[in-house]
Amino acid sequence: MKQNLLANIRIVLVEPAGALNVGSIARIMKNMGLTKLVLVNPRCDLESDEARQMAVHAVDVLETAQIVESIPIALAGCQQAIATTVRSRSVPILLESPSSVLTGLLVPNIQSALLFGAEDRGLSNDELKHAQRFICIESNPDYPSLNLAQAVTICVYQLYQGWLEISSGQIPAPVTSSPEIASMPNNATIEVLEGYYQDLEAMLLEIGYLYPHTVAVKMEKFRRLYNKANLQPEEVAMLRGILRQIRWANQNQVKLSEN
């Protein structure tokens, strides 16, 4: 029996404001075989009549939804995350179509996430930094902004179509749409990488390679560099060991200069 690869994917909504939208998203998730819904600091009530009425027979998705305080918590245990955006960033990124990216989430034994921003603002640059790839849903330039539930619908439909193709043997599993997202089960999780990025940023500030006014842009470039490497836990541990040694040497050099 084939593994249900859809069970490995969580839909993450960052600060959703509309109970109607969240209820609609729960319904389309169940329509397309997804059950893991995570909300980061929701600004609406999942137990409201509005949410439950829109969910119809997917109230169980609402009832089992996880509510968390931050994106790193929402991504705990994930090894890849894809974000939806139309936002231009300080560091240029490749915006891809759902059809070219999403089937790459359907990988055995890999926990993955699909991130969506709030209805009124989308995902900020700081929130987008947690993803490795970025989806842009092309639409009429005269009115390009999609409703949140509509954007989720397009993406989860694409995921389900990919799963149907894998299940029927039309395409093999695991599916990886590019080398950058060819994750393996022993890759470092997102939270392990995030810990390393925090250590790296602190060290680069300490030695004067980074400055407070440039740290966001420079660290974004480092994140993109490491995301291409598909680092394993032992490799991240090695990199953190290098940072510890640099800190030790730097501190001892300071002591020697003071003597």
N, C-alpha and C positions, 0 to 999 in steps of 0.2 A: 504493500500500500504506500502510495506516494505521500510524502510529507506535505501538509497544508502550508505552503510558503506564505500565504496571506496572514497566517496567525503570528508571523514574526514581525509584522509591521504595525507600528503605532501611529495614529494621527494626532498631532500635537497642535492645539490651538492656543495661541498666545494672546491673553487678555481679551477673549471674545466678549462682546457687549450685548449681543442679541440672543435672547432665549429662543426665539423662533429659528434663528440660524443654527444654533446648537442642536435643537430638536431635529431639524431637517438633515443636519450632518449625521446624526445618529442613525436616522432612517436610511440614508444612502449608503452608509457604511455597512449596515446589515444587508441591504440589497446586494452589495458587492462582496460580501463574505468577510468583512473586517469587523473586529470586535474591540480592539484596544484604542480607547479614546483617552487622551490626556489633556487637561486644561491647565494652563499656566496663569494664575491669578485671574480667574474669570470675573467679569463685571456683570454677570447675570446669574440667575438662580436656575440651576439644573432641575430642581424639583418643582418649578412653577408649572401652572396649567398650560402656558404657552409652549414650553419646551416639550412637555409630555404629549400634547395634542399633535404637534408636528412630527414627533418621533413615531406616532401610531403604534405599530407592533415592535418597535425597536427601543422600547422603554428600558429594557434590560441593558442596552449599551449605555444609556444615561446613568442608570443605577450603579453600574460597575466602572464608570469613568473615574479616572484618578485625577485629583486636584493637587497641584504642586505649586511651590513658590518661585521657581526659577526654571529656565531652560536647561541648565546642567542637570537638575534633578529629573526633569522630564526625559532627558536622554540617557539616564543612567542605564548601563548595560548595553547600550547601542554601539555598533561599530561603524555605522554610516548614517548620515542624515542629509536629506535634501530639502532645500527651502524654496518656497515660491516667492517671487518678487518681480516688480517692474522698476525697482529703485536703481538709480545710478549711484555708484559708490566711489569713494576716494581712490580705491584700488580697482582697476578694471576687472570685471569677471565675465566669464562666458555664460550667457543666458541660453538655455537649451529648451527644447520643446518637451512636453510630457511624454510623447511617444518615443523619443530618443533616449530617455533617462530612466523612466520609472520601472521598466521591466528589470533593470539592474538591481532593484531592491529585492527581487524574488530569488534569494540565495539561501540554500539550506543552512540551518543552524546559525544564521546571522540575524541579530536583532537590528532593525532599521526603523527610521522615523521620517515622517514627512511633516514639515513645519509650515504653518499658516499664521499670518499676522492678524492683528485686530482689524475690524471692519473699517475704522476711520483713519488708519495710518499704515497698515501693512507691517512689515518687519523692519526694524531700525538696522543701521549698519552694525551696531553692537550685538544685536540679536542674530543677524545673518552670519556672523563670524563662526557660529557653532556648526554650520553646514559645510559639506565638502563640495556640493554641486548645487546649481540654482536653476529653477524652472521659471520660464516666462510663458504664460498662456497668451498667444497672439490673438488680438481682437481688433475691432474697428478703431483706428487711431482717433476718430472723432469722439469716441466714448469708450476708452480702453479698460476702465475700472470694472471688474467683475464683483458681484456679490460674493461674500465669503462662502456660503453654501454652494453656490454655483461653481466656484473654483475647486472646492473639495470634490464635488460631483465629477468634474472632468478628470481629475487626477485619479480618484479611486476607480472610475470606470476603466481607465487605461490600465491600472493595476490588475483589475479582474480579467480584462481581455488577455493580458500577458499570462496570467495564471491559467486561463483556459487553453492557451496555445501550448504551455508547458505540459499540462495535464493530458492533452490529446496527443502529445509527442510531436507536434508541429515544429517546436524548437526545443533544444535540450536544456536541462537544468544541471548546474546553476547557470543563470544567464548573467552575463556582464557586458553592459553596453559599451564599456571602454576600459582600458587598463587602469585608469585612475580609480575606478570603483570596483575593481576585481578583488573584493575583500575575501579573506580566508577566515575560517573559524577561530584561528589563534591570533588574529590581529588585535592590537590594543584597543580597548574600548574608548569612547569619546571622553569619559571622565578621567581616564588615565592620561590621555593626551592633554586634557585641559590643565591637569596638575603640572605637567611638564611645561606647558606654555606660561603658566604663572611663575614658575621657578626661573624660566629663561628670561622673561620680562624683567623680573627683579634683578637678576644678575647683570643683564645688559644695561640697566639703569645705573647699577652700582659701579660698573667699570667705565661708564661714560660713553658707551656705544650708542645708547638711546637717550633721548631727551624727552621730558614730559610732553612737549608740544608736538613731537613726532612719533610718540610711542604707538599710537593706534594704527597708523599707516604702516609702519615698519613691522609691527607684530602681525598684521594681516598678511604681509608678504611671507613671513616665516610660516604662518599657518598653511598657506597655500603650498609652500615648498614641502612641508612635512606631510600634508595630505596626499601628495603624489607618491609618497614612499610606502604607504600601507605598513606602518611600523608595527612590529610585534612587541609584546610586553617586555621581553628581555632587552630589546633594542632601546625602548624608552628608558628602562632602568639604567642602561649604559650611558645614555645621554644625560640623565639626571646625575649620575656618578661623576661625569665630567664637570658639571656645574658645581657640585660639592667640592671637587678638587680645586677648581678655579677660585671659589670663595675662600677655601682654606689658604691657598697660596697668596691670595690678595690680602687677607687679614694678617698673615705672618709677615708679608713684605712691609705692611704698614708698621707692625711692631718693630721690625728690624730698623726701619728708617727713623723711628723715634728713639732708639737706643744710641 
